[in-house]
């Protein structure tokens, strides 16, 4: 970008009129648009135009010491330094939110992921409160005195991040986006990547579990890129939420992906609960439904038969017919007729 355009951008973004100092900053930033916009946002927020060069040079030197592999990449080191300066000004909830977002797809991040997760109620044989300690602690920052989700406070925290041009908000889609470079850079601020990944997997799983069924079809489309990024970009889903992730894949027609997760769910429940436990039978029925849709009728009928036989034994003991038994019975009879 020509230097005069860079100067105009910085002056406009920073809302300050000292063009002499602004010109020095533009030169120090190698006339890089991303770095200039970032610097302008920082100056506008802090009012530290005259001190910015010193802050930048100090942080840039530290960055280069910590990341020697980038020492010959002036573009990367310049932009990363401006981001680091802004990141350091954020409150802890804002920092954590941005870091968690780095494990989602960089576009279309809705508040609902977090608001629904905040309503999560523990399930039998699901993760314990201790296992969900970190995500629950984070979500508690956005809970009001009545223990309900506080959208206003969430907006305050996201506005703090937006003030430094680290994220953008699309009011028409009611979602946030992170610049791809900021998105990938944010992970370099983490000391424990695995822990943050697990927390984000849990938050999305908690959200899926609490979304009302009538809203799930639309929600699954919005969540799909984030689920894909969590699973394929960062590793496996924790066993606690494989069922929820598998259900989402089933809803959007990604049956092979659903099958892989539901198989893992069934194996876990068989190992922990046994073959005749209702939760195991429910998982069998779900996997059978996937096999029917895939046209793998032999595998589906084997599972349905196992559900029926075990369900009958359970029925004899409890004199109740669970819904999954009726579903399997209906599928079984239908397959005979056809």
N, C-alpha and C positions, 0 to 999 in steps of 0.2 A: 504494500500500500504506500503511495507517495507520502512524504513526511508531512506535507501541509494537511492532507486528509487525516493522517494519524493525530496531528495536533488538534484538529477540530473535534475529532472523536473524543479525545481525552478531556478537553475543556468542557465539552457538552456533557460527558458522562460524569465528570467530577464536580460540575457546577461551580467551578472556581476559575478566576480570570487571569491568573498569573501565567502568561504564556511563556515567559522566560524559563521558569522552573518546569512548566509542562513540556517544553521543547527538550529539556535535558532528560526528562523521564522517558519521553518517546524514543530518544536516541539510545538510552540505556536498555530499553526494551526491544531493541533491534527492529522497531517499526512493525512489530507483530500484532495484528488486530486482536487476537484473543487475549494476549497479555495486556494490551492497552485498555481494552474494555474491562478486564479484571481489575487493573490498577485504578481506573476511573471509579469503579464501584466502591473500592476500598477507600479512596480519598473522599468520595461523597459521603460515605458512612462515618468516617473518622475525622474528616477535616484536616488531615495531616499531609497537605500537599508539600510543604517545605521539608518535612521529615521523611517523606516516602522513599526518596533515593537512598538514604542511609539505611532505612528498614529493609529495602529491597536488597541492597548490596550485602548487608549482614546475613540475611536469610539465604541469599544465593550462594554465598561462600559456604554456609553450613550445609546446604543441599548438595553442593558439589563434593564436599568432604564425605557425606554419608552415601552418595550415589556416584562413585567414581566412573561407573560405566557410562554415565551421561555427560561426563566432563567435556566431551568433544561435540556434544549436540547442543548448540547455542539455543536453538528453538525450544527444545524440550526443557532445558534447564531454566530458561527465562520464563516460560509459561508456568512450569511447575512451581517456581518460586512465588509468582504472584498468587497462585492458588493457595500455597502454603500460608502466605501472609494472611489471606482472607480466612482460611480455615481456622487459623489460630485465634481469630476473634470471635468465633462462634461459641455459644453456650454448649454445655455438655449434651443436653438432649438434641440440639441441632446437629452437633458433630456425629452423634450416634445414629440419628436418622439418615444422614447423608451416607454414612458408612454402611448401614443396612441396605439402603437403596442400591449400593454398588453390586449387590448380589441379585438384583432384579434386572429385567430388561431396562435399558436406559430411557425408553419412551413409554408414555401412557401409564404412569404409576398413580393409581387412585387412592384417595384417603380411605376408602372402604376396606382395603386390605387390613388396615390397622384398627378401624372402628369395629368391624365385625370380630376381629381377633380379640378385642377387649371384652367381648361378651361371652367368650368361650367358657363352657362348663365341662368339667372333667367327665370322662366316660369310664365305664367299667373296663378294666384292663388297659386303659389308655395311659398316657404319660402322667406322672405324678406332679404335684405342685413344685417339688424340689427339682425335677427334671426340666420344668418350664420356668425355673426361677429367673433366668436372665431375660427372656422375652416378656415375662409378666412384670418384672421390675421396670423395663423400658416403657411398656404400655401404661404403667401406673402414672407416668409423668403427664399423661393426657386425660386422666380421669378427674372429674369434678368432685366436689365434696359429697355428692350423692352417689359416688362410685359409678357414674355413667360417663360415657365418652364425651369429652369437651372439644367440639370442633373449633371453637374460638381459640382455644389454647394451641391446638394443632396448627391453625392458621398463623398464629403469632410466631411459632417456631419455624414454619416453612417460609414465612415472610422474612425472617432473619436470614435464612439461607439465600433467598431470592435477592435480598438487598446487596449481596456480594456477587450477583450474577453467576452463582454456581448452579442454579436450576432455573427452569422457566415453568410457568403455569398456563395451561390452556383452559380458559373459562368455559369454552363451548363443550369440551370433553370432560371437564372437571378432573384433570389429571396433570401430573408433573412430569417433566422430562429433564434429564441430565445430559449435558454435552458428552458425547462418547469419550472424549479424552479426559474430562473431569471424572467421568464414571469409572474408567480404568485406573486413573491416578489415585482416586480416593482409597483404593485398597492398599496402596503403599503406606497409608497412614495407620494401618492396623498392625498390631503386634500379634494378635491371635485370630488369624483369618478363619480357622476352622470353627471357632466358637461363634463368630458372627454369622457364618454361613448356617450353622445349626439353628441359631436364633431366628434367622429369616425363614428358613424352612418351616420352623415351628409356627411362626406368625401366619404364614400363608396357609398352612394346614389348619390352624385354629380358625382362620377366616372361612375357609371352605366348609368346615364343619358347622358353622353358624349361619351361613347364608340360607335364607328361606328357600325351600324347594322351588317355589313359583318364580323366584328371581335367579335361579341357578343357571339356566340356559344362557341368559345374557351375560351373567357374571363370568361364566366359564370362558366365554370368548375374550373378555377383557383380561382374564387371569392367565390364559394359555401362554402368551409370550413369556410371562414371568415364571411360570411353572417350568417351561422348557429351559429357560436360562438357569434356574436353580438346579435342575437335575442334570442337564447336559453340560452346562458350563462349569459346574462346581462340584460334581460328585453325586453320590446316591442320596436318596431321601431316607431320613431316619425311619426305622420300622414303625414308630408311633403314628405316622401320618401317611403311610403308603396307601391305606384304604381311601383316604380323602383325595389324594392325588390320582389314584387309579379311577375313582369315580368321575373326576373331572375329565380325564382322557376319554372315558366311556361316553360322556355326554357330548363331546365334540366329535365323536366318531373315530378317535385314534385308538382303535381296538387292540392293536398289537402292543402299544405302550401300556394300555390298561391291563392287558393280560400279564405282562411282565411284573407289574406292581401287585396285581391281585394274587398271582402265584406266590409271591414273597409273603403277602399277608396270610395266605392259607398255610404256608409252611410254618410261619411263626406261631399261628394259633394252634396248629396241630401239636407243635413241640411244647407249647406252654399250657394249653388248655385241654388237649386231648381231642380225639375225633368226634366225640358225641356232644361236645359243649355247644350251646346255641350260637355263640359267636363264630365258632368254627364252621358250623352248618350254614350260617348266613354267608360266610365267605365262600363256601362251596357253591351255594346258589348263585352268588354274584359272578363267580368265575364261569359257571355253567351258562349263564346268560350271555357272557362274552363269546364263549365257544359257539353257541347257537348262531349268534350274529356273524361269526366268522365262517360259518358253514362246517365247523368241525363237530359233527353230530355225535360221533362215537365218544369223544371226550366229554361232551356235554351230558350225554345220557348216563355215562358212568358216574359222573358227579351227582346228577339228579337221583340216580338209584341209591347212591350212598346217603344222600340227604333224606330220601324217603325212608330207607330202612332204619336209619338212626332216629329220624323224626317219629316214626311209629313207636319205637321203644320209649322215647321221651314222652310221647302222648299217653302211652299206657301208664307211665309213672305220674304224670301231672294232670291228666284228663283235660288238657288244653291243646289246641292246634295252633302253633305259631304261624305267622303269615308266610314265612319262607317255606313251610311245609306245603301249604296250599299252592303256592307258586310252582314248586317242584312237581307236585302231584298233577296240576293242570298241564304243565309242559309235558310230563310223562305220558298222560292220557292222549294229549294232542299228537304226540309223535307216533303213538300206536295207531291212531285213527288214520293219520296221513300215510 
